[in-house]
Amino acid sequence: MPSTPPSSFRPRNILLFGATGNIGKFILDAIVSARDEFSRVAIFTSPASAQSKASLFNDLKTNKRVEVITGDIANEKEVTEAYKGIDTVISALGRTVIEAQIPLIRLADQASDVKWFLPSEYGTDIKYSPASASEKPHQGKLKVRAYLENETKDLAHTYVVTGPYPEMYIKGFPMGREAGGWDAREKKATLLGEKGQDPVSFTTMKDVGTLVLATLRHPSVSFNRALKVNSFTTTPAGIQAEFEKQTGGQPWTDVQYTPLPRLRELEQQAWAGGSPAAAGWTLRRIWTEGGTLYEKRDNDVIGNPKLTTLEEVVKDIVSSQGAKL
Ligand SMILES: NC(=O)c1ccc[n+]([C@@H]2O[C@H](COP(=O)([O-])OP(=O)(O)OC[C@H]3O[C@@H](n4cnc5c(N)ncnc54)[C@H](OP(=O)(O)O)[C@@H]3O)[C@@H](O)[C@H]2O)c1
């Protein structure tokens, strides 16, 4: 059973895994922006990253008061050593090493100083409905949750559930034209779902950092639960309308749709063909089916931090894609 630290508990000494990855860097940025609220901020990184990201780590150590610990997440001695004096562990480890968190959690549970563990979630709700239990991309994170909930004795946890990042889902066509996206320069788009009318909840990557920091600032209400948070909810048609508004106000002519039955077909083909993008297709299908929508979101539980709007996201994308206005 997980534990519940006393209501006086405040995270003071933080250790992050995966702190320089896609989403980890936004979490680290947010924590560094509030550096004075913490005694220690440390990151645990692989020797490979220590070498390839040496100048970034130098900057963190010299200018941001971040301790950089180099080690192997599979080396129990190195991890146990890194946990000394740490009360809160935040993992932003990547999809390929989700299950490697289980020994990290076991060691955290055994470490007398560590009281709180935030595993790598920051995505789609893996317990949205009974069907979630059999979704292939959720399996690793489900095992991690089961371990935190059933096998720990002296450790609290929090799952920060954010839904998709609009920067990844909206910008360009990272998985090809049928997987959805917007190109403001060429004024072309693919909207998922029937006429793009299916709402999706998004959290920007910067806001994931803001929301994790807000979680750290509200410990007792966050223990041993999922926080389902987001920046905004909109439809693909709503995103299209915002792009058209910000690119001259005229309708775009090259707008395509990928309805759910076609999305399911592409998903099945990707899994059958062993495509590395298969999980991406499943997630797009889940989002389009409404798997990011909640009766109540939990932003207020952690103090309703100020978050990014759709207008701001589209403005950034229009500018980064060099669209003619
Ligand atoms: N909601 C969304 O749209 C969305 C999108 C992407 C990701 N996510 C979620 O965000 C979380 C983090 O994903 P990410 O894309 O940010 O991760 P990532 O950039 O792929 O990896 C993060 C860090 O994990 C460590 N790592 C990765 N592979 C490793 C390996 N084979 N062995 C040891 N360490 C390894 C590395 O840290 P070091 O080298 O520093 O140790 C790396 O910088 C995941 O839970 C993922 O599902 C959500």
The ligand as an SDF file (V2000), in Angstrom:
LIG
                    3D

 48 52  0  0  0  0  0  0  0  0999 V2000
    1.3650   13.5240  -24.3250 N   0  0  0  0  0  0  0  0  0  0  0  0
    2.1450   13.4260  -25.3690 C   0  0  0  0  0  0  0  0  0  0  0  0
    1.7950   13.8860  -26.4720 O   0  0  0  0  0  0  0  0  0  0  0  0
    3.5070   12.7930  -25.1760 C   0  0  0  0  0  0  0  0  0  0  0  0
    4.4610   12.9040  -26.1870 C   0  0  0  0  0  0  0  0  0  0  0  0
    5.7290   12.3640  -25.9490 C   0  0  0  0  0  0  0  0  0  0  0  0
    6.0110   11.7290  -24.7440 C   0  0  0  0  0  0  0  0  0  0  0  0
    5.0410   11.6250  -23.7860 N   0  0  0  0  0  0  0  0  0  0  0  0
    5.3330   10.9350  -22.5060 C   0  0  0  0  0  0  0  0  0  0  0  0
    6.3270   11.6640  -21.8150 O   0  0  0  0  0  0  0  0  0  0  0  0
    7.1850   10.7640  -21.1110 C   0  0  0  0  0  0  0  0  0  0  0  0
    8.6440   11.0450  -21.4930 C   0  0  0  0  0  0  0  0  0  0  0  0
    8.7860   10.8410  -22.8820 O   0  0  0  0  0  0  0  0  0  0  0  0
    9.8830   11.6330  -23.7280 P   0  0  0  0  0  0  0  0  0  0  0  0
    9.4900   11.5360  -25.1630 O   0  0  0  0  0  0  0  0  0  0  0  0
   10.0870   12.9900  -23.1150 O   0  0  0  0  0  0  0  0  0  0  0  0
   11.1630   10.7430  -23.4480 O   0  0  0  0  0  0  0  0  0  0  0  0
   12.5430   10.7310  -24.2390 P   0  0  0  0  0  0  0  0  0  0  0  0
   12.9020   12.1180  -24.6430 O   0  0  0  0  0  0  0  0  0  0  0  0
   12.4750    9.6790  -25.2970 O   0  0  0  0  0  0  0  0  0  0  0  0
   13.5230   10.1630  -23.1280 O   0  0  0  0  0  0  0  0  0  0  0  0
   13.6620   10.8490  -21.9010 C   0  0  0  0  0  0  0  0  0  0  0  0
   14.9340   10.4270  -21.2120 C   0  0  0  0  0  0  0  0  0  0  0  0
   14.8540    9.0620  -20.8280 O   0  0  0  0  0  0  0  0  0  0  0  0
   16.1800    8.5230  -20.7970 C   0  0  0  0  0  0  0  0  0  0  0  0
   16.1940    7.3580  -21.6900 N   0  0  0  0  0  0  0  0  0  0  0  0
   15.5750    7.2170  -22.8710 C   0  0  0  0  0  0  0  0  0  0  0  0
   15.8250    5.9990  -23.4060 N   0  0  0  0  0  0  0  0  0  0  0  0
   16.6290    5.3710  -22.5390 C   0  0  0  0  0  0  0  0  0  0  0  0
   17.2290    4.0940  -22.5120 C   0  0  0  0  0  0  0  0  0  0  0  0
   17.0440    3.2230  -23.5180 N   0  0  0  0  0  0  0  0  0  0  0  0
   17.9850    3.7740  -21.4600 N   0  0  0  0  0  0  0  0  0  0  0  0
   18.1620    4.6450  -20.4460 C   0  0  0  0  0  0  0  0  0  0  0  0
   17.6060    5.8730  -20.4140 N   0  0  0  0  0  0  0  0  0  0  0  0
   16.8600    6.2240  -21.4450 C   0  0  0  0  0  0  0  0  0  0  0  0
   17.1370    9.5860  -21.3300 C   0  0  0  0  0  0  0  0  0  0  0  0
   17.6620   10.3020  -20.2160 O   0  0  0  0  0  0  0  0  0  0  0  0
   19.2270   10.3710  -19.8450 P   0  0  0  0  0  0  0  0  0  0  0  0
   20.0280    9.9660  -21.0320 O   0  0  0  0  0  0  0  0  0  0  0  0
   19.4340   11.7690  -19.3980 O   0  0  0  0  0  0  0  0  0  0  0  0
   19.3940    9.4190  -18.7210 O   0  0  0  0  0  0  0  0  0  0  0  0
   16.1810   10.5000  -22.0930 C   0  0  0  0  0  0  0  0  0  0  0  0
   16.6070   11.8240  -22.2000 O   0  0  0  0  0  0  0  0  0  0  0  0
    6.7230    9.3520  -21.4580 C   0  0  0  0  0  0  0  0  0  0  0  0
    5.9340    8.8660  -20.4010 O   0  0  0  0  0  0  0  0  0  0  0  0
    5.9050    9.5410  -22.7150 C   0  0  0  0  0  0  0  0  0  0  0  0
    4.8770    8.5750  -22.8600 O   0  0  0  0  0  0  0  0  0  0  0  0
    3.8130   12.1530  -23.9780 C   0  0  0  0  0  0  0  0  0  0  0  0
  1  2  1  0
  2  3  2  0
  2  4  1  0
  4  5  1  0
  4 48  2  0
  5  6  2  0
  6  7  1  0
  7  8  2  0
  8  9  1  0
  8 48  1  0
  9 10  1  0
  9 46  1  0
 10 11  1  0
 11 12  1  0
 11 44  1  0
 12 13  1  0
 13 14  1  0
 14 15  2  0
 14 16  1  0
 14 17  1  0
 17 18  1  0
 18 19  2  0
 18 20  1  0
 18 21  1  0
 21 22  1  0
 22 23  1  0
 23 24  1  0
 23 42  1  0
 24 25  1  0
 25 26  1  0
 25 36  1  0
 26 27  1  0
 26 35  1  0
 27 28  2  0
 28 29  1  0
 29 30  1  0
 29 35  2  0
 30 31  1  0
 30 32  2  0
 32 33  1  0
 33 34  2  0
 34 35  1  0
 36 37  1  0
 36 42  1  0
 37 38  1  0
 38 39  2  0
 38 40  1  0
 38 41  1  0
 42 43  1  0
 44 45  1  0
 44 46  1  0
 46 47  1  0
M  CHG  2   8   1  16  -1
M  END
$$$$
